[in-house]
Amino acid sequence: MSSRTIYNPVQQDKVIFLETVSETNGRYTLVEVDLAAGGGVGLHYHKTYAESFVCLEGELKIQLDKEIYTLKEGDDPIEAKPFVLHRFFNASKIPCRFRVTISPGCRGFEESLQIAYGLARDGKTNKKGLPKKFSHVALLLVLSESKLTGWRALIEKVLLRTGEKAMKNGEADELRRAYVNI
């Protein structure tokens, strides 16, 4: 794997950082994802950036609000604009590969991926890849600028306070030193 590739052994996903926010002067972040069969993320939204998905191999499901779309190689991109509930997932029995453009770029998004995958590599997550330490979950939420929905939204305020506290007490810096190198 290249130095721009991270791997999550729990979720069996791989992310390649093709262009970072610092390389695009903040315009966008571009990553390529190998998503394992059955993998994906839950419903969420972002206030400050959009995500545009392009499928390169296999099939990728994208949910925008209540509508689910199936992306295949060669299809037009699907964009989740700011404040739009969305998730992506692989409902097939084989991995899929896709690209995501975050615009404008978000350094916290880039850091949150590296930290989450690093924690998984070090055995510091549960079987679903969620960090075992509550403050780590909170920091990932703050860094990625993700907003929760449904029952998870009920604990979001506590998570945000915990994440901000972890930022102030240096815990974020520790995680950055340990895992962020792209």
N, C-alpha and C positions, 0 to 999 in steps of 0.2 A: 504494500500500500504506500501511496505517496504521502508526503508530509502534509498534504492538504486534504487527506482522507481520514475520516473518523469512523469507527465501527462500534456498534452497540451489541455485545454478545447476548444480552438478555432478549432484546427484540429482534436480533439478527438483521439489523438494518445498517446500511452504509451511506454516508453522506460525503460528497466531494465538494469542497469549496472552490467553485470555478472563478468567481469574482467577489471580492469582499467590499464592504462599504468604503474602506480606506482606498481601495484601488479604483473605485468609480466616483470618487469625490462626493460620496453620500447619495448618489442617484439611485443605486440599487445594490442588492446582494443577490448573487446567483449561485444556487446549489443544485447538485444532481443527487438524487436519492435512489438507492436500491431498496425497495420496500418488500419485506418478506410477505409470503402468503399469510393472509389474515391480519396483517399489520395495519397501523394507521393511528390517527389521533382523534380524540373526542371533540364534540362541538365546542367552539370558542369563537372569539372575534378579537380584532385589534382596532384600536382607535387611530393609530398613527401611520399605518402602512397597509398596502394591498398585497395580496399574494396571487400570482399568476402561474397556473399549472399547465405544463405541456408533457404529454406522455411520449416516451421514447420506445418502450417495449412493454408488451403485456397490456393489461387493463387497469386503469386507476379510476376509482369511484370518487366523485367530489359531491358533497352535499352543500348547497347554498340555501339557507333558511330551511324550507321543508322539501325542496326539490333535489333529487339525486340524479347526477349525470354520470355517464360512463365515458371516459376518455380513452382513446386508443391511439396508437402511433399514427401520425399524420393529421389528427383532428386539430381544429383551431383551439388555442388556449382557452382555459376557463379562469376567470378572475374572481377572487373574493375581495371585494372593495372594503375599505374601512367600515366598521360597525355592522358588517354582514356576518351573521352566524354561518360558520362553515366547519367542515371537517374533510379529511381525505382518508381513504382506506382501500385496501386490496382484498376484495371478496373472492379472488380466484385461489386456486391451489398452487399457483406458481408465483415467483417473485415478479414485480414489475419495476420499471425504471422510469423516472420522470425528472423534470427540472422544475424548480420553483424560483420565480423572481420576486423578491421582496422590494417594493418601491413605495416611498424612498427607502434606501438601505437602512438597516438597523443593526448596529454593532451588538446591542444586547441580545438580539436574536442569534447572531453568530456565536456569542459567548455561551448562551444558554444551551445550544446544541452540544458544544464541546464539553461543557460541564456535565450535562446529563449523560452523555455517552461515556465520559471518564468515570463518573460515579458508578455506572453499570459495569464497566471493566474492572473496577476495584471492589465489586461485590457490595456496594452501598445502596442498592436499590432492591425493591421487591421483585417478584416474578413477572410483574407487568412493566417493570422499568421505572417505577415511581421511586424517588429517593426515600430511604427509610427515615431520614432526619427531616422533621417538619420544617425547620428553617431552610433546608436545601430546596424543598418543594416551593416554599415561599419566594426564595431568591430566583428560582427559574421563572416563576410567574412574573416577578417584577422585571427581570432582565429582558424577557421575551415580549414584554408589553402585551401579554395575552389577558383576555377577560373571560371569565367563566360564565356558564349558563346553568339553568336548572337548579338542582339541589346544591351543586357545587358553588353557585353564586352566593349561597347563604353563608359560606365560610370565607368568601373572597376578602372581605374587609379585614378579618383576622390574619389571613395570609399576607395581605399587602402590608399591614402594620409589622408583622413578623419579618417580612422581607426587607422593609425599610430599616428596621432595627439591625438586621444582619448586615446590611450595607454599611451602617454607621459603625458597628463594632468590629469591622474588618473581616468578617467571615467571607464576604464576596471576594475580597482581595486574596484571601487564602485559596479559595477555589479557582480563581483566575490563575494564580501562580502554579497551581497543581495541574490544571487541565487546559488552559487557553494558550495555544501557541500558533494559531493561524490568524 
